[in-house]
Amino acid sequence: MATDQGAAPATRAYSLLALLTAINVLNFVDRQLLPSFANFIVPDLKLTDTEFGLLTGLFFIIFYAVAGLFMGALADLVHRPRLIAGAVGLWSALTAASGAAVNFITLAIPRALIGVGESALTPTAMSMLADRFSAARLGLAAGLYYMGVPIGAGLSLLVAGYLGPAIGWRNCFYLLGGLGLFFALMALTIRETRPKREKVHKGPGFFVLARTLSGALTASPALVATMFGGVALHWAIGAAAFDQLWFVQERGFERAEIARINGYAIVFGGIAGNIVGGWLGDVWQRHFKSGRAMLLFWMLLLTTPFNLAYRLVPPDSPFFWIGLYTGIFQLAAFYGPTFSAVQELAPPQARATVTAFYILLLNTVGLGLGITMTGVLIDQFRAAGSEQPYSAAILAFTVIGALAAPAFFLAGRWFKRDLARNQARAAAAVSG
C-alpha cells in the first residue's frame, strides 16, 4: 500500500523508482529505434511511407496494446518483478532479431512481437509505485518514472546519430538487445512490494477485474475525459514518428546531424518537462480545486500555437526551434499528471488493469491510428503532387491533437467530484 498521505517515502522506494526508470529508458530506446533510424532503414529495406507507418504504428501497437491489457490484469495477480524480468528479456531478444531483417515482412514479425514484451512494464511499474508513494508524491514519482520516455527516445536518436554511421543500424540493434538481457537480470533483484494480503491466492480474478474496469469508467466521467484527452494528444505524437524523414527530406538536414540535435533536445527538454509536469501537477492538486488534467489544459493552450508554427516555418526561423522544444516539453509534462489522475480515480484493487486499459487506448486509438494514417496521408499527398507531403500530413494530425485541450478541461472540472464519489463507495464497501 502507499505510504501515509504526506509522509516521506522510504529510501528503498526511491531505489525502486530509479531501477524502474532505468528499465523504462531501455524500453523507449528499443521502441524508438525504428523512427530514430528511419533515414537508414527506409532506403536500405526500400520501404514506402505506408509500410514504415505500419511498422511503427499498427503492427507494433496492436500487439503492444492488446497484450498490455492482459499484462495489466496479470500484474494485479502475480509476482510483479518476475513479470518485468521476463518481459525485458523477451523484448530484448526480439530487438536483436530485428537487426537481421532483410525486408518489410522480416522486420514486421519481430517488431510486432516486441510489443508483447514491452506491454508488461508500465502497468506493473505504476502499480508498484502506487504501493510505495503517497497520493501527495505520486505525481512526482510518475513524472520521474516517465523521464524514461524522453531520455530513451533521445538516447535512441543519439545512437542513430553517433553509432549509426560508425557501425550500421543492424549492429546497433544487436548491441541494444544484449544490453536488455542484462537489465532483465537486474529486474530479478527487485523486491515485491505488494502486501501479503494482496498476494495471488487472495487476489481478484480476471472477470472481477474486468467488471471493476467497466464500473470505474462508468462511475467517473473525469477518468473517461482524461483518457480521451490522452488519446487525442497521441494522434499528434504518432504523426511525429515521421519527424526524422521530415527533417531530412523537407527541411534539408543531414540525417546523422539532425538525429544528434533532436536527440539532445529530447533528452534535456524531456527531462525538464517530466520534472516540471510531475512537480507542478502535485502543487496544482494541493492548491486548486481542479484536478491535474486542468494543468494539462493550460499547458496545451500555451504551447499549441508554437507547435503549429513549427510545422510551417523554415528551420532558420526562431519559431522552428521554439516549437521543437515546446513540443518535447509538452509531451514530457503530460505523463506525470495524467497517470497520477488515472491512478487516483482507479479502484485500488485494479490500478494496473485501469492503467493498462488507458495505455491500450493511447497506443491503439492514439499512436496506432496517428502513425499509420499519417503514413497513408503522406503517400497520398505525394501521389497528388504535393511538394511537402510530410509537412501537410503531420500538420493535419497536430490540429486534430488539439482536441485534447477541451477534454482535459472537462476532466479537471469533474475530478474532485468523481474522486469524492469513489472514496464514498470505497468507504461504504468497507463498512458493508
Sine and cosine of phi, psi and omega as CSV:
sin_phi,cos_phi,sin_psi,cos_psi,sin_omega,cos_omega
0.00,0.00,0.39,-0.92,0.04,-1.00
-0.91,0.41,0.43,-0.90,0.10,-0.99
-0.91,0.40,0.25,-0.97,-0.03,-1.00
-0.88,0.48,0.47,-0.88,-0.03,-1.00
-0.81,0.59,0.82,-0.58,0.07,-1.00
0.99,0.11,-0.22,0.98,-0.01,-1.00
-0.96,0.28,0.55,-0.83,0.00,-1.00
-0.96,0.29,0.80,-0.60,0.02,-1.00
-0.90,0.44,0.49,-0.87,0.01,-1.00
-0.91,0.41,0.37,-0.93,0.01,-1.00
-0.84,0.54,-0.60,0.80,-0.02,-1.00
-0.90,0.44,-0.43,0.90,0.06,-1.00
-0.92,0.39,-0.63,0.78,0.03,-1.00
-0.96,0.29,-0.51,0.86,0.09,-1.00
-0.90,0.43,-0.68,0.74,0.07,-1.00
-0.88,0.48,-0.70,0.71,0.01,-1.00
-0.87,0.49,-0.66,0.75,-0.02,-1.00
-0.90,0.44,-0.70,0.71,-0.03,-1.00
-0.93,0.36,-0.67,0.74,0.03,-1.00
-0.90,0.44,-0.59,0.81,0.04,-1.00
-0.91,0.41,-0.66,0.75,0.03,-1.00
-0.88,0.47,-0.65,0.76,0.04,-1.00
-0.92,0.39,-0.59,0.81,0.04,-1.00
-0.93,0.37,-0.54,0.84,0.11,-0.99
-0.86,0.51,-0.75,0.66,0.03,-1.00
-0.87,0.50,-0.64,0.76,0.02,-1.00
-0.81,0.59,-0.74,0.67,-0.07,-1.00
-0.99,0.12,-0.38,0.92,0.18,-0.98
-0.88,0.48,-0.78,0.63,-0.01,-1.00
-0.90,0.44,-0.66,0.75,-0.06,-1.00
-0.91,0.41,-0.56,0.83,-0.08,-1.00
-1.00,-0.05,0.11,0.99,-0.04,-1.00
-0.87,0.50,-0.68,0.74,-0.03,-1.00
-0.91,0.42,-0.77,0.63,0.07,-1.00
-0.87,0.50,-0.61,0.79,-0.03,-1.00
-0.92,0.39,-0.61,0.79,-0.01,-1.00
-0.99,-0.13,0.34,0.94,-0.07,-1.00
-0.81,0.58,-0.68,0.73,-0.05,-1.00
-0.96,0.27,-0.16,0.99,0.11,-0.99
-0.99,-0.13,-0.70,0.71,-0.14,-0.99
-0.98,0.18,-0.68,0.74,-0.06,-1.00
-0.84,0.54,-0.77,0.64,0.03,-1.00
-0.94,0.33,-0.55,0.84,-0.03,-1.00
-0.90,0.43,-0.70,0.71,-0.02,-1.00
-1.00,-0.09,0.02,1.00,0.03,-1.00
0.83,0.56,0.80,0.59,-0.02,-1.00
-1.00,0.00,0.56,-0.83,0.19,-0.98
-0.99,0.12,0.21,-0.98,0.04,-1.00
-0.91,0.41,-0.55,0.83,0.06,-1.00
-0.90,0.43,-0.69,0.73,0.03,-1.00
-0.90,0.43,-0.66,0.75,0.04,-1.00
-0.90,0.45,-0.63,0.78,0.05,-1.00
-0.90,0.45,-0.61,0.79,0.04,-1.00
-0.93,0.38,-0.65,0.76,-0.01,-1.00
-0.90,0.43,-0.68,0.73,-0.02,-1.00
-1.00,-0.01,-0.21,0.98,-0.03,-1.00
-0.95,-0.30,-0.96,-0.28,-0.20,-0.98
-0.88,0.48,-0.66,0.75,-0.07,-1.00
-0.88,0.48,-0.66,0.75,0.04,-1.00
-0.98,0.21,-0.73,0.69,-0.24,-0.97
-0.97,0.25,-0.56,0.83,0.03,-1.00
-0.87,0.50,-0.73,0.68,0.04,-1.00
-0.90,0.43,-0.67,0.74,-0.02,-1.00
-0.88,0.47,-0.76,0.65,-0.13,-0.99
-0.97,0.25,-0.69,0.72,0.00,-1.00
-0.91,0.41,-0.71,0.71,0.05,-1.00
-0.89,0.45,-0.56,0.83,-0.02,-1.00
-0.88,0.47,-0.57,0.82,0.02,-1.00
-0.89,0.45,-0.68,0.73,0.04,-1.00
-0.94,0.33,-0.60,0.80,0.03,-1.00
-0.91,0.42,-0.59,0.81,0.05,-1.00
-0.89,0.45,-0.70,0.72,0.06,-1.00
-0.90,0.43,-0.64,0.77,0.00,-1.00
-0.90,0.44,-0.60,0.80,0.00,-1.00
-0.91,0.42,-0.41,0.91,0.07,-1.00
-0.99,0.16,-0.07,1.00,-0.12,-0.99
-0.85,-0.53,-0.38,0.92,-0.16,-0.99
-0.85,-0.53,0.00,-1.00,0.06,-1.00
-0.93,0.36,0.94,-0.34,-0.18,-0.98
-0.93,0.36,-0.67,0.74,0.03,-1.00
-0.86,0.50,-0.61,0.79,0.02,-1.00
-0.92,0.38,-0.58,0.82,0.06,-1.00
-0.89,0.46,-0.69,0.73,0.03,-1.00
-0.89,0.45,-0.70,0.72,-0.02,-1.00
-0.87,0.49,-0.71,0.70,0.02,-1.00
-0.90,0.44,-0.63,0.78,0.00,-1.00
-0.91,0.41,-0.70,0.71,-0.01,-1.00
-0.89,0.46,-0.68,0.74,0.03,-1.00
-0.88,0.48,-0.65,0.76,-0.01,-1.00
-0.91,0.42,-0.78,0.63,-0.09,-1.00
-0.93,0.36,-0.49,0.87,0.00,-1.00
-0.94,0.35,-0.66,0.75,0.04,-1.00
-0.89,0.46,-0.63,0.78,-0.01,-1.00
-0.96,0.28,-0.50,0.87,0.10,-0.99
-0.89,0.46,-0.70,0.71,0.05,-1.00
-0.88,0.47,-0.65,0.76,0.01,-1.00
-0.90,0.44,-0.52,0.85,0.01,-1.00
-0.89,0.46,-0.49,0.87,-0.01,-1.00
-0.92,0.39,-0.27,0.96,0.00,-1.00
-1.00,-0.06,0.08,1.00,-0.07,-1.00
-0.89,0.45,0.58,-0.81,0.03,-1.00
-0.86,-0.51,-0.17,0.98,0.03,-1.00
-0.36,-0.93,-0.09,-1.00,-0.05,-1.00
-0.85,0.53,-0.75,0.67,-0.08,-1.00
-0.91,0.42,-0.72,0.70,-0.06,-1.00
-0.94,0.33,-0.29,0.96,0.15,-0.99
-1.00,0.01,-0.55,0.84,-0.05,-1.00
-0.91,0.42,-0.63,0.77,-0.09,-1.00
-0.90,0.43,-0.82,0.57,0.02,-1.00
-0.92,0.39,-0.58,0.82,0.01,-1.00
-0.91,0.42,-0.57,0.82,0.06,-1.00
-0.92,0.39,-0.70,0.71,-0.06,-1.00
-0.95,0.31,-0.41,0.91,0.09,-1.00
-0.84,0.54,-0.57,0.82,0.00,-1.00
-0.85,0.52,-0.52,0.86,0.02,-1.00
-0.90,0.44,-0.70,0.71,0.01,-1.00
-0.93,0.37,-0.73,0.68,-0.07,-1.00
-0.92,0.38,-0.40,0.92,-0.06,-1.00
-0.92,0.40,-0.36,0.93,-0.08,-1.00
-0.99,0.16,-0.36,0.93,-0.21,-0.98
-0.93,0.37,-0.86,0.51,-0.17,-0.99
-0.92,0.40,-0.71,0.71,0.06,-1.00
-0.85,0.53,-0.63,0.77,-0.01,-1.00
-0.94,0.34,-0.72,0.69,-0.03,-1.00
-0.90,0.43,-0.70,0.71,0.00,-1.00
-0.90,0.43,-0.57,0.82,0.07,-1.00
-0.89,0.45,-0.66,0.75,0.01,-1.00
-0.93,0.36,-0.63,0.77,0.02,-1.00
-0.92,0.40,-0.60,0.80,0.02,-1.00
-0.91,0.41,-0.42,0.91,0.08,-1.00
-0.95,0.31,-0.51,0.86,-0.15,-0.99
-0.99,-0.15,-0.43,0.90,-0.10,-0.99
-0.91,-0.41,0.65,-0.76,0.04,-1.00
-0.94,0.35,0.26,-0.97,0.04,-1.00
-0.86,0.51,-0.53,0.85,-0.02,-1.00
-0.94,0.35,-0.37,0.93,-0.06,-1.00
-0.89,-0.46,-0.07,1.00,-0.09,-1.00
-0.91,0.41,-0.57,0.82,0.01,-1.00
-0.88,0.47,-0.70,0.72,0.03,-1.00
-0.91,0.41,-0.67,0.75,0.02,-1.00
-0.88,0.48,-0.70,0.72,0.02,-1.00
-0.90,0.43,-0.63,0.78,0.03,-1.00
-0.90,0.44,-0.64,0.77,0.04,-1.00
-0.92,0.38,-0.67,0.74,0.05,-1.00
-0.86,0.51,-0.67,0.74,-0.04,-1.00
-0.98,0.19,0.05,1.00,0.23,-0.97
-0.89,0.45,-0.32,0.95,0.09,-1.00
-0.86,0.52,-0.46,0.89,0.00,-1.00
-0.92,0.39,-0.87,0.50,-0.02,-1.00
-0.93,0.36,-0.61,0.79,0.00,-1.00
-0.91,0.42,-0.71,0.70,0.01,-1.00
-0.90,0.43,-0.72,0.69,0.02,-1.00
-0.90,0.44,-0.65,0.76,0.02,-1.00
-0.92,0.40,-0.70,0.72,0.03,-1.00
-0.89,0.46,-0.58,0.81,0.04,-1.00
-0.87,0.49,-0.67,0.74,0.04,-1.00
-0.93,0.38,-0.60,0.80,0.02,-1.00
-0.93,0.37,-0.59,0.81,0.11,-0.99
-0.87,0.49,-0.69,0.72,0.02,-1.00
-0.90,0.43,-0.63,0.78,-0.06,-1.00
-0.97,0.26,-0.58,0.81,-0.05,-1.00
-0.99,-0.16,-0.78,0.62,-0.07,-1.00
-0.99,0.10,-0.47,0.88,-0.02,-1.00
-0.82,0.57,-0.80,0.60,0.01,-1.00
-0.92,0.38,-0.42,0.91,-0.10,-1.00
-0.99,0.11,-0.72,0.69,-0.10,-0.99
-0.86,-0.51,-0.08,1.00,0.01,-1.00
1.00,0.01,0.43,-0.90,-0.08,-1.00
-0.92,0.39,-0.54,0.84,-0.04,-1.00
-0.91,0.41,-0.72,0.70,0.01,-1.00
-0.91,0.42,-0.51,0.86,0.08,-1.00
-0.90,0.44,-0.65,0.76,0.04,-1.00
-0.90,0.43,-0.68,0.73,0.02,-1.00
-0.88,0.47,-0.69,0.72,-0.03,-1.00
-0.88,0.48,-0.72,0.70,-0.03,-1.00
-0.94,0.33,-0.53,0.85,0.08,-1.00
-0.89,0.46,-0.68,0.74,0.04,-1.00
-0.91,0.42,-0.64,0.77,0.03,-1.00
-0.88,0.47,-0.60,0.80,0.00,-1.00
-0.90,0.43,-0.56,0.83,0.03,-1.00
-0.90,0.43,-0.55,0.83,0.09,-1.00
-0.89,0.45,-0.69,0.72,0.00,-1.00
-0.93,0.37,-0.47,0.88,0.08,-1.00
-0.89,0.46,-0.64,0.76,0.06,-1.00
-0.92,0.39,-0.63,0.78,0.03,-1.00
-0.88,0.47,-0.57,0.82,-0.01,-1.00
-0.89,0.46,-0.46,0.89,0.01,-1.00
-0.94,0.35,-0.22,0.97,0.04,-1.00
-1.00,0.10,-0.14,0.99,0.00,-1.00
-0.94,0.33,0.70,-0.72,0.05,-1.00
-1.00,0.04,0.72,-0.69,0.06,-1.00
-0.89,0.46,0.77,-0.64,-0.08,-1.00
-0.98,-0.22,-0.04,1.00,-0.02,-1.00
-0.96,0.28,0.76,-0.65,0.05,-1.00
-0.85,0.53,0.47,-0.88,-0.08,-1.00
-0.85,0.53,-0.54,0.84,-0.05,-1.00
-0.94,0.35,-0.21,0.98,0.03,-1.00
-0.96,-0.27,0.23,0.97,0.00,-1.00
-0.91,0.41,0.17,-0.99,-0.17,-0.99
-0.80,0.60,-0.69,0.73,-0.13,-0.99
-0.94,0.35,-0.23,0.97,0.07,-1.00
-0.91,-0.43,0.09,1.00,-0.05,-1.00
-0.98,0.18,0.31,-0.95,0.02,-1.00
-0.95,0.30,0.42,-0.91,0.03,-1.00
-0.99,0.13,0.11,-0.99,-0.05,-1.00
-0.88,0.48,-0.67,0.74,-0.04,-1.00
-0.93,0.36,-0.57,0.82,0.06,-1.00
-0.91,0.42,-0.68,0.74,0.02,-1.00
-0.90,0.44,-0.62,0.79,0.02,-1.00
-0.90,0.43,-0.67,0.74,0.04,-1.00
-0.91,0.40,-0.61,0.79,0.03,-1.00
-0.90,0.44,-0.65,0.76,0.05,-1.00
-0.87,0.50,-0.74,0.67,0.01,-1.00
-0.87,0.49,-0.67,0.74,0.00,-1.00
-0.92,0.40,-0.61,0.79,0.00,-1.00
-0.90,0.43,-0.66,0.75,0.00,-1.00
-0.94,0.35,-0.65,0.76,-0.01,-1.00
-0.91,0.41,-0.60,0.80,-0.11,-0.99
-0.99,0.13,-0.24,0.97,-0.13,-0.99
-0.74,-0.67,1.00,-0.08,0.14,-0.99
-0.86,0.52,-0.51,0.86,0.03,-1.00
-0.89,0.45,-0.64,0.77,0.04,-1.00
-0.90,0.43,-0.68,0.73,0.01,-1.00
-0.90,0.44,-0.70,0.71,-0.01,-1.00
-0.91,0.42,-0.63,0.78,0.06,-1.00
-0.87,0.49,-0.70,0.72,0.00,-1.00
-0.91,0.42,-0.66,0.75,0.02,-1.00
-0.90,0.45,-0.67,0.75,0.03,-1.00
-0.87,0.49,-0.66,0.75,0.04,-1.00
-0.90,0.44,-0.65,0.76,0.02,-1.00
-0.89,0.45,-0.73,0.69,-0.01,-1.00
-0.87,0.49,-0.68,0.73,0.02,-1.00
-0.89,0.46,-0.57,0.82,-0.03,-1.00
-0.97,0.25,-0.24,0.97,0.17,-0.99
-0.89,0.45,-0.68,0.73,0.03,-1.00
-0.94,0.33,-0.63,0.78,0.03,-1.00
-0.89,0.46,-0.64,0.77,0.02,-1.00
-0.87,0.49,-0.66,0.75,0.01,-1.00
-0.88,0.47,-0.49,0.87,-0.01,-1.00
-0.94,0.35,-0.12,0.99,0.08,-1.00
-0.88,0.47,-0.34,0.94,0.01,-1.00
-1.00,-0.08,0.16,0.99,-0.09,-1.00
-0.86,0.51,-0.67,0.74,-0.05,-1.00
-0.89,0.46,-0.64,0.77,0.07,-1.00
-0.92,0.39,-0.63,0.78,0.03,-1.00
-0.90,0.44,-0.71,0.71,0.01,-1.00
-0.83,0.55,-0.70,0.71,-0.11,-0.99
-0.98,0.19,-0.74,0.67,-0.16,-0.99
-0.99,0.12,-0.44,0.90,-0.06,-1.00
-0.85,-0.52,-0.19,0.98,0.05,-1.00
-0.87,-0.49,-0.01,1.00,0.20,-0.98
0.98,0.18,0.26,0.96,0.02,-1.00
-0.99,0.16,0.42,-0.91,0.16,-0.99
-0.99,0.17,0.62,-0.78,-0.23,-0.97
-0.89,0.45,-0.68,0.74,0.00,-1.00
-0.96,0.29,-0.60,0.80,-0.01,-1.00
-0.89,0.46,-0.76,0.66,-0.06,-1.00
-0.95,0.32,-0.48,0.88,0.09,-1.00
-0.89,0.46,-0.66,0.75,0.02,-1.00
-0.93,0.36,-0.72,0.70,0.00,-1.00
-0.86,0.50,-0.75,0.66,-0.02,-1.00
-0.92,0.39,-0.57,0.82,0.02,-1.00
-0.88,0.48,-0.74,0.67,0.03,-1.00
-0.90,0.44,-0.64,0.77,0.00,-1.00
-0.89,0.47,-0.66,0.75,-0.01,-1.00
-0.93,0.36,-0.66,0.75,0.00,-1.00
-0.88,0.47,-0.81,0.58,-0.11,-0.99
-0.97,0.24,-0.69,0.73,0.04,-1.00
-0.92,0.40,-0.59,0.80,-0.01,-1.00
-0.94,0.34,-0.67,0.75,0.05,-1.00
-0.88,0.48,-0.69,0.72,0.02,-1.00
-0.87,0.49,-0.69,0.72,0.00,-1.00
-0.90,0.44,-0.67,0.74,0.01,-1.00
-0.90,0.45,-0.71,0.70,-0.02,-1.00
-0.92,0.40,-0.74,0.67,-0.02,-1.00
-0.91,0.42,-0.69,0.72,-0.01,-1.00
-0.89,0.46,-0.71,0.71,0.01,-1.00
-0.92,0.40,-0.73,0.68,-0.02,-1.00
-0.92,0.39,-0.74,0.68,-0.04,-1.00
-0.92,0.39,-0.53,0.85,0.07,-1.00
-0.88,0.47,-0.65,0.76,0.04,-1.00
-0.92,0.39,-0.66,0.75,0.04,-1.00
-0.89,0.45,-0.71,0.70,0.01,-1.00
-0.85,0.53,-0.70,0.72,-0.04,-1.00
-0.89,0.46,-0.58,0.81,-0.04,-1.00
-0.97,0.22,-0.52,0.85,-0.20,-0.98
-0.95,-0.32,-0.17,0.98,-0.02,-1.00
-0.82,-0.58,0.40,-0.92,-0.02,-1.00
-0.97,0.22,-0.39,0.92,-0.01,-1.00
-0.99,0.13,0.34,-0.94,0.00,-1.00
-0.99,0.17,0.05,-1.00,-0.04,-1.00
-0.86,0.50,-0.48,0.88,-0.01,-1.00
-0.87,0.49,-0.48,0.87,0.03,-1.00
-0.91,0.42,-0.55,0.83,0.09,-1.00
-0.88,0.48,-0.66,0.75,0.03,-1.00
-0.90,0.44,-0.58,0.81,0.06,-1.00
-0.85,0.52,-0.75,0.66,-0.03,-1.00
-0.92,0.38,-0.59,0.81,0.06,-1.00
-0.89,0.46,-0.70,0.71,0.01,-1.00
-0.90,0.44,-0.63,0.78,-0.01,-1.00
-0.88,0.48,-0.59,0.81,-0.03,-1.00
-0.99,0.16,-0.57,0.82,-0.15,-0.99
-1.00,-0.10,-0.40,0.92,-0.08,-1.00
-0.85,0.52,-0.67,0.74,0.04,-1.00
-0.84,0.54,-0.63,0.78,0.03,-1.00
-0.94,0.35,-0.60,0.80,0.01,-1.00
-0.91,0.41,-0.57,0.82,0.04,-1.00
-0.95,0.30,-0.70,0.72,0.00,-1.00
-0.88,0.47,-0.58,0.82,0.00,-1.00
-0.81,0.58,-0.60,0.80,-0.03,-1.00
-0.99,0.14,-0.16,0.99,-0.11,-0.99
-0.95,-0.32,-0.44,0.90,-0.13,-0.99
-1.00,-0.06,0.36,-0.93,0.07,-1.00
-0.96,0.29,0.31,-0.95,-0.07,-1.00
-0.93,0.37,-0.20,0.98,0.06,-1.00
-1.00,0.05,0.01,1.00,0.05,-1.00
-1.00,0.09,0.64,-0.77,0.06,-1.00
-0.88,0.47,-0.46,0.89,0.01,-1.00
-0.93,0.37,-0.39,0.92,0.07,-1.00
-0.90,0.44,-0.76,0.65,-0.06,-1.00
-0.97,0.26,-0.56,0.83,0.10,-1.00
-0.89,0.46,-0.71,0.71,0.01,-1.00
-0.90,0.44,-0.60,0.80,0.04,-1.00
-0.86,0.51,-0.74,0.67,-0.07,-1.00
-0.97,0.26,-0.62,0.79,0.00,-1.00
-0.92,0.40,-0.58,0.81,0.04,-1.00
-0.90,0.44,-0.68,0.74,0.04,-1.00
-0.91,0.42,-0.71,0.70,-0.01,-1.00
-0.88,0.47,-0.71,0.71,-0.03,-1.00
-0.87,0.50,-0.72,0.69,0.01,-1.00
-0.89,0.46,-0.73,0.68,-0.04,-1.00
-0.90,0.43,-0.61,0.80,-0.01,-1.00
-0.94,0.33,-0.27,0.96,-0.04,-1.00
-0.93,0.37,-0.61,0.79,-0.26,-0.97
-0.93,0.36,-0.76,0.65,-0.02,-1.00
-0.84,0.55,-0.81,0.59,0.00,-1.00
-0.89,0.46,-0.69,0.73,-0.12,-0.99
-0.95,0.31,-0.67,0.74,-0.01,-1.00
-0.96,0.29,-0.48,0.88,0.11,-0.99
-0.91,0.42,-0.68,0.74,0.03,-1.00
-0.88,0.47,-0.68,0.73,0.02,-1.00
-0.90,0.44,-0.67,0.74,0.02,-1.00
-0.88,0.47,-0.65,0.76,-0.03,-1.00
-0.95,0.32,-0.55,0.84,-0.02,-1.00
-1.00,0.09,-0.22,0.97,-0.02,-1.00
-1.00,0.09,0.56,-0.83,0.12,-0.99
-0.87,0.49,0.68,-0.73,-0.08,-1.00
-0.82,0.57,-0.56,0.83,-0.06,-1.00
-0.97,0.24,-0.09,1.00,-0.04,-1.00
-0.66,-0.75,0.52,0.86,-0.01,-1.00
-0.86,0.51,-0.72,0.69,-0.03,-1.00
-0.91,0.42,-0.60,0.80,0.00,-1.00
-0.91,0.41,-0.72,0.70,0.02,-1.00
-0.91,0.43,-0.66,0.75,0.04,-1.00
-0.88,0.47,-0.67,0.74,0.00,-1.00
-0.90,0.43,-0.61,0.79,0.04,-1.00
-0.91,0.42,-0.64,0.77,0.05,-1.00
-0.89,0.46,-0.70,0.72,0.03,-1.00
-0.89,0.46,-0.61,0.79,0.06,-1.00
-0.85,0.52,-0.72,0.70,0.01,-1.00
-0.91,0.42,-0.70,0.71,0.00,-1.00
-0.85,0.53,-0.62,0.79,-0.12,-0.99
-1.00,0.04,-0.72,0.69,-0.04,-1.00
-0.97,0.25,-0.81,0.58,-0.07,-1.00
-0.98,0.19,-0.59,0.81,-0.02,-1.00
-0.99,0.11,-0.98,0.21,-0.05,-1.00
-0.90,0.44,-0.69,0.72,-0.06,-1.00
-0.84,0.54,-0.79,0.62,0.02,-1.00
-0.94,0.35,-0.64,0.77,-0.03,-1.00
-0.87,0.48,-0.75,0.66,-0.02,-1.00
-0.93,0.37,-0.77,0.63,-0.11,-0.99
-0.90,0.44,-0.72,0.69,-0.03,-1.00
-0.94,0.34,-0.49,0.87,0.10,-1.00
-0.90,0.43,-0.68,0.73,0.05,-1.00
-0.87,0.49,-0.68,0.74,0.04,-1.00
-0.89,0.45,-0.70,0.72,0.00,-1.00
-0.89,0.45,-0.64,0.76,0.01,-1.00
-0.87,0.50,-0.73,0.68,0.02,-1.00
-0.89,0.45,-0.60,0.80,0.01,-1.00
-0.94,0.34,-0.69,0.73,0.04,-1.00
-0.89,0.45,-0.64,0.77,0.01,-1.00
-0.90,0.43,-0.69,0.73,0.02,-1.00
-0.90,0.44,-0.50,0.86,0.01,-1.00
-0.99,0.14,-0.02,1.00,0.06,-1.00
1.00,-0.07,0.22,0.98,0.01,-1.00
-0.90,0.43,0.67,-0.74,0.02,-1.00
-0.98,0.18,-0.38,0.92,0.00,-1.00
-0.72,-0.69,0.94,0.34,-0.05,-1.00
-0.91,0.41,-0.55,0.84,0.01,-1.00
-0.92,0.40,-0.72,0.70,-0.01,-1.00
-0.87,0.49,-0.70,0.71,-0.05,-1.00
-0.90,0.44,-0.71,0.70,-0.05,-1.00
-0.94,0.34,-0.70,0.72,-0.02,-1.00
-0.92,0.40,-0.63,0.78,0.02,-1.00
-0.89,0.45,-0.64,0.77,0.01,-1.00
-0.85,0.52,-0.68,0.73,-0.02,-1.00
-0.98,0.21,-0.40,0.92,0.12,-0.99
-0.91,0.42,-0.66,0.75,0.05,-1.00
-0.90,0.43,-0.71,0.70,0.02,-1.00
-0.87,0.49,-0.62,0.78,0.00,-1.00
-0.89,0.46,-0.36,0.93,0.01,-1.00
-0.92,0.40,-0.20,0.98,0.09,-1.00
-0.89,0.45,-0.25,0.97,0.05,-1.00
-0.89,0.46,-0.52,0.86,-0.09,-1.00
-0.87,0.50,-0.82,0.57,0.02,-1.00
-0.90,0.44,-0.52,0.85,0.03,-1.00
-0.90,0.43,-0.70,0.71,0.02,-1.00
-0.92,0.39,-0.55,0.84,0.05,-1.00
-0.87,0.49,-0.74,0.68,0.00,-1.00
-0.91,0.41,-0.65,0.76,0.02,-1.00
-0.87,0.49,-0.65,0.76,0.04,-1.00
-0.91,0.42,-0.62,0.78,0.02,-1.00
-0.91,0.41,-0.58,0.82,-0.11,-0.99
-1.00,-0.06,-0.14,0.99,-0.18,-0.98
-0.87,0.49,-0.81,0.59,-0.07,-1.00
-0.86,0.51,-0.67,0.74,0.00,-1.00
-0.88,0.47,-0.73,0.68,-0.04,-1.00
-0.93,0.37,-0.61,0.79,0.03,-1.00
-0.90,0.44,-0.65,0.76,0.03,-1.00
-0.90,0.43,-0.65,0.76,0.04,-1.00
-0.89,0.46,-0.69,0.72,0.00,-1.00
-0.89,0.46,-0.68,0.74,0.01,-1.00
-0.91,0.42,-0.60,0.80,0.04,-1.00
-0.92,0.40,-0.65,0.76,0.03,-1.00
-0.90,0.43,-0.67,0.74,0.01,-1.00
-0.90,0.44,-0.66,0.75,0.01,-1.00
-0.91,0.41,-0.64,0.77,0.02,-1.00
-0.91,0.41,-0.60,0.80,0.00,-1.00
-0.91,0.41,-0.62,0.79,0.01,-1.00
-0.94,0.35,-0.71,0.71,-0.02,-1.00
-0.94,0.34,-0.48,0.88,0.00,-1.00
-0.97,0.25,0.00,0.00,0.00,0.00
